[in-house]
Amino acid sequence: MSADFGGAFLQYGALGAIALLALFAVRVLYNRADEDRAYHRTRADRLEDELRALNSAMREQYIKVIGPATEAIAEAIKALDAARRETR
């Protein structure tokens, strides 16, 4: 089929040959763009997964720290209230 396709262009001489080369160049460029798109999509998916894992790890660390920090703040407030009562 491609030989018939090329032959149809070549019957027009130099203009047909140039058109055939232009079509080939467009196909090569399209394939490169398609490969780039696939690469970047795969890369973006991988980075999204890494970001999701990082966010999960950060949440776990915050939960471990927020509980004791809240208790420490509550104790500090109680100590300040007790100190104020003693000074009155």
ABEGO torsion letter per residue (X at the ends): XAAAAAAAAAAAEAAAAAAAAAAAAAAAAAAAAAAAAAAAAAAAAAAAAAAAAAAAAAAAAAAAAAAAAAAAAAAAAAAAAAAAAAAX
